[in-house]
Amino acid sequence: MVPREAWIAVYMMADRYRGTLYTGVTGHFITRITQHREGQLKGFTKRYGLTRLVWYEEHDLMVEAIQRETSIERWPRQWKINLIERDNPRWDDLYAAIFEWTPVPRQI
């Protein structure tokens, strides 16, 4: 059984509406987003203050998530904006929403 904390996702963080973007992938989604928000991770998100979760997509397999992240990173900026705005047109911070819905543990 996969532990409840294991939640594979591709995500995008921003500092503000249509601001700087970061695309990431993780196998521990809630933990990673919390680390970004609290500035616990050195690097791009901390340097540019990217604390707003503006988009995410759950995946069953890490290999699929990595492929999706790699594809999105190669996209032009406007395509990323279009992806975000399709589901989150006001660029709301989705952090609270991830606690309202958490994935059900899967049998392997």
N, C-alpha and C positions, 0 to 999 in steps of 0.2 A: 504494500500500500504506500502511496506517495504521501509524505507528511503534509498536513494542512498548510504549513508555511510555504510549501513548494507551490508556486504559482508562476508559470512561465508566461512572460509577456514582453512585447515590444512596446515602447512608450516614447512620448515626446514631452520634454520639459521646456518651459519658456519663462522669461522674466516679466513679460507683460503682453498685452494684446499685440499680435503681429511683431513681437520682439525677437530677440535672439533665440534660436532653437537648438536643442540637443536631442538626438535620437539614441536610445539605449535598448538593451535587451538584458533580461535577468531571469533567473529561476526562482527568485525570492522577491516577488514584486513589492509587497507591502514594506518589507524591510528596506529594500533599495530606495523606494520613493521617500520613505521617512529619512533615510540617510542624506539624500539630496536636499530635502527641505531643511534639515538641521545643520547643513554645511559640514557634515562629517566626512565627506569624500573630497579629497584634494583633486584639483583638476578643473576642467572647463566649467562644469556647473557651479562650482563654488566661486571661481574667479569672476564669472559673469552674473552671479546671483539668480540662477535658474531654479526657482523653487515652486513654480506653478506646473502641475501636471495637467496638460491640455489634451492629451490623446493617449489611448492605450488599446492594445489588442491582445487577447489571450490566445495562447497556442498550447497544443497538447504535447508537442515534442520540441526540445531545445533546438534541434537541427533546423526545423521549420522556422522557428523564431529568429535564429541567426540569419537564415537566408532572407527573411522578410526585412530585418533591420539593414542588412547589407544593401538590399534593393532600394529601400527608402533613403538611405544615406547618399546614394548616387543620384537621386531625383533632384530636379531643379527646385529651388526654394518655393516657387509658386505652387508646385504640385503638393508639397508638404502642407502648405497653408490650405489648399483645397481639401486635403484629407482631413485636417483638423476641423475646418469649418463645415464639412458635411455633417458631422455629429455634434460639434461644439462651436456654433457660429460666434458666440460672444467670448470665446476663449476662457470660459469659467475654469476655476481650479477644481479638478475632479478628485482631489485627495479624499474628501469626506465620502464621496460616492463609492470608493473602493471598500469602505468599511460596511456599507449598506449591502453590498453584494460581494461575497467571497466565494471562490470556487469550491465545489464539493470534492472531497478527496476521491481519487480514482483508484480502482483496482488495477494492478499491473499483472 
